[in-house]
Amino acid sequence: MLYESTRDKSCRLTSMEAIKQGISKEGGLFVPGILPYLGNEELSALAEVDYSGRARYILKLFLTDYKDEDIDRCVAAAYTSGAFPPGVAPVASLYPGLDILELWHGPTCAFKDMALQLLPHLMTAAIKATGEQKEIVILTATSGDTGKAALEGFSGVEGTRIIVFYPLQGVSSMQRLQMITQKGGNTKVIAVEGNFDDAQSGVKRIFGSDLSDRLDKGGYRLSSANSINWGRLVPQIVYYFSAYLDLIRQGRIEKWQTVNVVVPTGNFGNILAAYYAKRMGLPIGRLICASNSNNILTDFIRTGVYDINRAFYKTISPSMDILISSNLERLLYELSDRDPGFVADLMSQLKEHGRYRVDGQVFSRLQELFWGDYANEAQTRAAIKETYDKYGYILDPHTAVGKFVYDQYWQQTGDTVETILVSTASPFKFPADVLKALGYEEDGLDETACLEVLSRATGMPVPAPLVGLSDSEVLHRDVCGKEEMKQAVLSYLKL
């Protein structure tokens, strides 16, 4: 299978080259030339195997230039009981009709682990198989969770270095502490004076600049661990299949029954993976896109207008504080019947004017597939408290956004089809905000002290990766302006 750029169909690479490169040279994102389809016979077989077996099967459909034994090895190394102690991607039943896909049981307590425990192994396999001579420099912007998950995944990985940029005031205290205490001689963390969109735009500019030539001469090659990299996105497709098959196996749904999916999202990668799963034959009905106060995706789904000329809000769900949703480009490519000229024109409009509009068939297809709404801060907190009071279940602020939007969906549409709510982070990553939502006094306590208070209040243990975090040595203190990111990369690499 070859991968083509969303902005230039003539740019076609194998999956190994697409994963190593991360983003196309003209700025487009790589997508598979065709989407494989799984019929009922294949789904029935996958229902009988564990998560790793499902991952191996689906990955082999997409990564056809990898040897089967290499994919087997990569999956075995990623989804271990040590990395995911309670099991990989368990599904909890909140109440009949609503199930929660818990994606946060990995080493950084966030859903990004599902892909970023695997991507470094895929990357190193590609490096070895293709005889890559250059050191791969992973360049990543994070709105909170990608950074730590990528650092954890790539730390110590031979043939790679990783540089993570995060918004100085745009992540939670816990997310920041996880990143700045990261060990590993090949890791670098740099705070950016700006928001996530500034950090993400800066990384994209570096990919499109003459820096690539300087890196090439210095023996380096750029890639990314953001979901712009297909190697990040393809593992996310797996857990939608796995959740559906687990529901069948547990008797919560009938075979081939249609389900809806609710995804709290900012950069659009997580819900895009659900879209791909639907296209591949998984019986998904509505894709419900949940946003926080930065509700640009809600407006886009409702009106067809994508406009970043708006206020930017810092919220208690910081991983969704995004106005430029990079993976939306892949969806636009699919909805336009894979028209690279159409996508390139929209991206040009976004760059020049900060907005674009889709109408006609593209807009009709968008509304047929997706439903969008958002939750403000008060509604997010209310969802945390209401869910705990009624069901004894603790939501983190991002998943709470999804729960509020789901309630709006069924109340407004009357659609009570069985629904999977994607839970993206442990509540212990945001203990102060969760405590406040539950009505506990947390004034004067720092985030790490709030961990123990939340544990005592709810009876839930603090996840092992967060225990003792406050005692870890701070190893990364660099700060740069959004226009200084390129120089920061050169300085770190001594170029």
C-alpha positions in Angstrom: 0.0 0.0 0.0 1.3 3.5 -0.9 0.5 6.7 0.9 -0.4 9.9 -0.9 -0.3 13.6 0.2 -3.5 15.4 0.7 -2.1 18.3 -1.3 -0.2 16.5 -4.1 -1.4 13.1 -5.3 1.8 12.5 -7.2 3.7 12.4 -3.9 3.4 8.7 -3.0 5.5 6.9 -0.4 5.6 3.5 1.3 4.3 3.3 4.9 7.9 3.2 6.2 8.9 6.3 4.3 5.7 8.1 5.3 6.2 7.3 8.9 9.9 8.4 8.8 9.0 11.6 7.0 5.9 12.5 9.0 4.6 15.3 6.8 4.8 15.8 3.0 7.3 18.4 1.7 4.6 20.7 0.5 2.8 20.6 3.8 0.2 17.9 3.1 -0.6 14.9 5.3 -0.1 11.3 4.2 -3.2 9.1 3.8 -3.5 5.5 2.6 -4.1 5.1 -1.1 -7.0 2.8 -0.3 -8.9 1.9 2.9 -9.1 -1.8 3.6 -12.6 -3.2 4.4 -13.4 -5.8 7.1 -16.5 -7.9 6.6 -18.4 -9.8 9.2 -16.2 -12.8 8.9 -13.1 -10.9 9.7 -14.8 -9.1 12.6 -16.0 -12.4 14.0 -12.4 -13.7 14.0 -11.1 -10.6 15.6 -13.7 -10.8 18.4 -12.0 -14.0 19.6 -8.5 -12.5 20.1 -7.0 -10.0 22.5 -6.1 -6.4 21.9 -2.6 -7.2 20.6 -4.1 -9.7 18.1 -6.5 -7.1 16.8 -3.7 -4.6 16.5 -1.5 -7.0 14.6 -4.2 -7.8 12.1 -5.3 -4.2 11.4 -1.8 -2.8 11.2 -0.8 -5.4 8.7 -3.5 -4.2 6.4 -2.0 -0.7 6.3 1.8 -1.3 6.8 2.3 -3.7 3.9 6.0 -3.0 3.5 6.8 -4.1 7.1 7.5 -7.8 7.6 4.8 -9.6 9.5 7.3 -10.6 12.2 8.4 -6.9 12.6 4.8 -5.8 13.2 4.3 -8.7 15.7 7.5 -7.6 17.5 6.4 -3.9 17.6 3.0 -4.8 19.0 4.4 -7.1 21.6 6.8 -4.5 22.8 4.2 -1.7 22.9 1.2 -3.4 24.6 2.7 -5.1 27.6 1.1 -5.8 30.9 3.8 -3.6 32.4 2.8 -0.6 30.3 -0.9 -1.2 30.6 -1.4 -3.0 34.0 -5.2 -3.2 33.9 -5.3 -4.4 30.3 -5.2 -2.4 27.1 -8.3 -0.1 26.3 -10.9 -1.6 28.7 -14.5 -0.7 28.2 -16.6 0.3 31.3 -20.4 0.4 31.3 -21.6 3.7 32.8 -25.3 2.7 32.4 -27.2 0.7 29.8 -26.7 2.5 26.5 -23.5 4.3 27.4 -20.1 2.7 27.6 -16.8 4.4 28.3 -13.7 3.4 26.4 -10.8 4.0 28.9 -7.7 4.8 26.9 -5.7 6.2 29.8 -4.2 3.1 31.5 -0.8 3.5 29.9 2.5 4.9 31.3 1.5 8.6 31.0 -2.2 8.2 32.0 -3.5 9.6 28.7 -4.9 8.2 25.4 -1.8 9.2 23.5 0.0 6.2 25.0 -2.1 4.0 22.7 -0.2 5.2 19.7 3.0 6.5 21.2 4.0 3.3 22.9 3.9 1.8 19.4 5.3 4.5 17.1 8.9 4.4 18.3 9.0 0.7 17.5 7.5 1.3 14.0 10.0 4.1 13.5 13.1 2.0 14.5 11.9 -0.9 12.4 11.6 1.4 9.4 15.0 2.9 10.1 16.6 -0.5 10.0 14.7 -1.9 7.1 15.4 1.1 4.8 19.0 1.5 5.8 18.4 5.0 7.0 21.8 6.6 7.7 20.6 9.8 9.4 19.5 10.3 13.0 15.7 10.9 13.1 14.8 14.1 14.9 11.2 13.9 16.2 9.8 17.4 16.3 6.5 17.7 18.2 4.1 20.3 19.5 1.8 19.4 22.4 -1.3 20.8 24.0 -0.6 18.7 27.1 -0.6 14.9 26.7 1.2 14.2 23.4 4.4 15.6 24.8 4.9 13.3 27.7 3.6 10.3 25.8 6.0 11.0 23.0 8.9 11.6 25.3 8.2 8.4 27.2 8.0 6.4 24.0 11.1 7.7 22.3 13.3 8.1 25.4 16.5 6.1 24.8 15.3 4.8 21.4 18.4 4.3 19.2 18.7 6.5 16.1 16.3 9.1 17.3 16.2 12.4 19.2 12.9 14.1 20.3 12.2 17.8 20.8 8.9 18.7 22.4 7.5 22.2 22.3 4.6 23.1 24.7 2.7 26.4 25.4 4.2 27.9 28.6 0.9 28.8 30.1 -1.3 26.3 28.2 -0.9 23.0 29.9 -1.9 21.8 33.4 0.6 21.7 36.2 0.6 17.9 36.1 1.2 17.8 32.4 4.0 20.3 32.6 5.7 18.4 35.5 5.5 15.2 33.6 7.4 16.7 30.7 10.0 18.8 32.4 11.1 15.8 34.6 11.5 13.5 31.6 14.8 11.6 31.6 16.7 10.4 28.5 19.8 11.6 26.8 17.9 12.0 23.5 15.0 14.1 24.9 14.5 17.9 24.9 11.5 19.9 26.2 11.1 23.6 25.4 8.3 25.9 26.5 6.9 28.4 24.0 5.6 31.8 24.9 2.2 31.4 23.2 -0.6 29.0 22.9 -0.7 25.5 21.3 -1.6 26.9 17.9 1.6 29.0 18.1 3.7 25.9 19.0 2.0 23.8 16.3 2.4 26.4 13.6 6.0 26.9 14.6 6.7 23.2 14.1 5.0 23.2 10.7 7.0 26.2 9.6 10.2 24.3 10.6 9.1 21.4 8.4 8.6 23.7 5.5 11.7 25.8 6.0 15.3 25.5 4.8 16.2 24.0 8.1 15.6 20.6 6.5 18.6 21.1 4.3 20.8 22.2 7.2 19.7 19.1 9.2 20.4 16.9 6.2 23.9 18.2 6.0 24.3 17.7 9.7 23.2 14.0 9.5 19.7 14.5 10.8 16.2 13.9 9.3 13.0 15.5 10.6 9.9 13.6 11.5 7.0 14.1 13.9 5.2 12.3 16.7 2.1 14.4 16.4 -1.0 12.8 14.8 0.0 14.5 11.5 2.2 11.4 11.3 0.3 8.4 9.9 2.2 6.2 12.3 0.4 8.0 15.1 -3.0 7.7 13.6 -3.2 4.1 12.4 -2.8 2.6 15.9 -5.8 4.7 17.0 -8.1 3.0 14.5 -7.5 -0.3 16.4 -9.1 0.7 19.6 -12.5 1.5 18.0 -12.6 -2.0 16.6 -11.5 -3.5 19.9 -14.1 -1.6 21.9 -16.9 -2.7 19.6 -15.8 -6.3 19.6 -15.5 -6.3 23.4 -19.0 -5.1 23.7 -20.2 -8.0 21.6 -18.1 -10.5 23.6 -19.5 -9.1 26.8 -23.1 -9.3 25.6 -23.7 -5.6 25.8 -24.6 -5.3 22.1 -25.8 -7.8 19.4 -23.5 -8.7 16.6 -23.2 -6.0 13.9 -25.4 -3.6 15.9 -24.8 0.0 15.0 -23.2 2.1 17.7 -22.5 5.9 18.0 -19.2 7.3 19.1 -18.5 10.4 21.2 -15.0 11.8 21.0 -13.7 14.9 22.9 -11.2 16.3 20.4 -9.1 19.3 19.6 -6.7 18.3 16.8 -9.3 16.0 15.2 -7.0 12.9 15.1 -8.9 10.8 17.6 -12.3 11.2 16.0 -10.7 10.9 12.5 -9.5 7.4 13.5 -13.2 6.6 14.3 -14.2 7.9 10.9 -11.6 5.6 9.2 -12.9 2.6 11.3 -16.4 3.4 10.1 -15.1 3.5 6.5 -13.4 0.1 7.0 -16.7 -1.6 7.9 -17.1 -1.1 11.6 -20.9 -0.4 12.3 -20.5 3.1 13.6 -23.5 5.4 13.1 -23.0 9.0 14.2 -19.6 10.5 15.0 -20.3 13.0 17.8 -17.6 15.6 18.0 -17.2 17.2 21.5 -15.4 20.5 21.9 -14.8 22.8 24.9 -15.2 26.6 24.7 -12.7 26.6 21.8 -15.6 25.4 19.7 -14.3 25.9 16.2 -15.1 22.3 15.2 -18.7 22.7 16.5 -19.2 25.8 14.3 -17.6 24.1 11.3 -19.9 21.0 11.6 -22.9 23.2 11.9 -22.1 25.9 9.3 -19.3 24.6 7.0 -17.3 27.7 8.0 -13.9 27.2 9.6 -12.7 30.5 11.1 -9.8 30.9 13.5 -10.4 34.6 13.8 -11.9 34.3 17.3 -11.1 34.4 20.9 -8.9 31.7 22.3 -9.8 30.3 25.7 -7.6 28.6 28.3 -9.8 26.0 29.9 -9.7 23.1 32.4 -9.5 20.7 29.4 -6.3 22.1 28.0 -5.5 19.3 25.6 -8.5 20.6 23.6 -7.5 24.3 23.6 -6.8 24.3 19.9 -8.1 26.4 17.0 -6.1 24.8 14.2 -7.2 21.2 14.0 -4.5 19.7 11.7 -6.2 16.3 11.0 -9.3 18.0 9.6 -7.3 18.2 6.4 -7.4 14.5 6.0 -11.2 14.5 6.4 -11.5 17.3 3.8 -9.5 15.2 1.4 -11.9 12.2 1.9 -15.1 14.3 1.7 -14.0 15.9 -1.5 -13.4 12.6 -3.2 -9.7 13.0 -2.6 -9.2 16.2 -4.5 -5.7 17.6 -3.5 -6.3 20.9 -5.3 -9.5 21.5 -3.3 -7.6 20.8 0.0 -4.6 22.9 -1.0 -6.8 25.8 -1.8 -8.6 25.6 1.6 -5.3 25.4 3.5 -4.1 28.4 1.5 -7.2 30.3 2.5 -6.7 29.3 6.1 -3.1 30.5 6.1 -3.9 33.8 4.3 -7.3 34.7 5.8 -7.7 32.5 8.8 -10.9 31.0 7.4 -12.5 28.9 4.7 -16.0 27.6 3.9 -17.1 24.2 2.5 -20.5 23.8 0.9 -22.3 21.6 -1.6 -21.6 17.9 -1.4 -18.7 18.3 1.0 -20.8 20.1 3.6 -23.7 17.6 3.1 -21.4 14.6 3.7 -19.9 16.4 6.8 -23.3 16.8 8.4 -24.4 13.3 7.5 -21.5 11.8 9.3 -20.8 14.2 12.2 -22.8 16.0 14.9 -21.0 18.6 17.0 -21.6 20.5 20.2 -19.5 22.0 23.0 -19.3 22.4 26.8 -18.3 25.6 28.7 -16.4 25.4 32.0 -19.5 25.3 34.2 -21.1 22.6 32.1 -17.8 20.6 32.2 -17.7 20.8 36.0 -21.3 19.9 36.3 -20.8 16.8 34.1 -18.0 15.6 36.4 -20.1 16.1 39.6 -23.4 14.7 38.1 -21.6 11.6 36.7 -19.9 10.9 40.1 -23.1 11.6 42.1 -25.2 9.3 40.0 -22.8 6.5 39.0 -19.8 6.8 41.2 -17.6 7.3 38.2 -14.9 10.0 38.0 -14.4 11.8 34.7 -11.5 13.9 33.8 -12.4 17.4 32.3 -11.9 16.3 28.7 -14.1 13.2 29.0 -16.6 15.3 30.9 -16.9 17.6 27.9 -17.8 14.4 25.9 -20.4 13.4 28.5 -22.1 16.8 28.4 -22.2 16.8 24.6 -23.5 13.2 24.5 -26.4 14.3 26.8 -27.1 17.2 24.5 -27.1 14.9 21.5 -29.7 12.4 22.7 -31.9 15.1 24.2 -31.9 17.0 21.0 -32.2 14.1 18.5 -33.9 11.4 20.5 -31.2 9.0 19.3 -30.5 6.6 22.1 -28.5 4.1 20.1 -25.7 2.3 22.2 -22.9 4.8 22.4 -19.2 4.6 23.2 -17.7 7.6 25.0 -14.0 7.9 24.5 -12.2 8.7 27.8 -8.9 10.4 27.0 -7.2 10.9 30.4 -7.1 9.8 33.9 -8.9 12.2 36.3 -5.7 12.2 38.4 -4.0 14.2 35.6 -6.2 17.1 36.6 -6.8 16.6 40.3 -7.4 20.2 41.4 -10.1 20.8 38.7 -11.8 17.5 39.4 -11.8 18.2 43.2 -13.3 21.6 42.6 -16.0 20.1 40.4 -16.9 17.6 43.1 -17.2 20.4 45.6 -14.0 19.8 47.6 -11.8 22.7 48.9 -8.5 22.6 47.2 -7.3 26.2 47.7 -3.7 26.4 48.6 -2.8 22.9 47.5 -0.6 22.2 44.5 -1.5 19.6 41.9 0.6 16.9 43.4 -0.9 17.4 46.9 -4.4 17.3 45.2 -3.6 13.7 44.0 -3.8 12.3 47.5 -6.9 14.4 48.4 -8.7 13.1 45.3 -7.6 9.6 46.1 -9.0 9.8 49.7 -12.2 11.5 48.5 -13.0 8.9 45.8 -11.3 5.7 47.1 -9.4 5.4 43.8 -5.7 4.8 44.0 -3.3 7.4 42.4 -2.0 5.9 39.2 1.6 4.6 39.6 3.1 6.9 36.9 2.0 9.9 38.9 3.2 8.8 42.3 6.3 10.6 43.5 6.3 13.0 40.5 6.8 16.1 42.7 10.1 14.6 43.9 11.5 14.1 40.5 14.3 16.4 39.3 13.4 19.2 36.8 15.6 18.5 33.8 14.2 20.9 31.2 13.9 24.6 31.8 14.3 26.2 28.3 11.8 28.8 27.2 11.6 30.5 23.7 9.4 32.9 21.8 7.2 31.5 19.0 9.6 33.0 16.4 12.6 31.5 18.1 11.7 27.8 17.7 13.8 27.2 14.7 16.9 28.6 16.5 16.1 26.5 19.5 16.2 23.3 17.4 19.5 24.4 15.8 21.0 25.1 19.2 20.0 21.8 20.7 21.5 19.9 17.7 24.6 22.2 17.8 24.2 23.2 14.1 
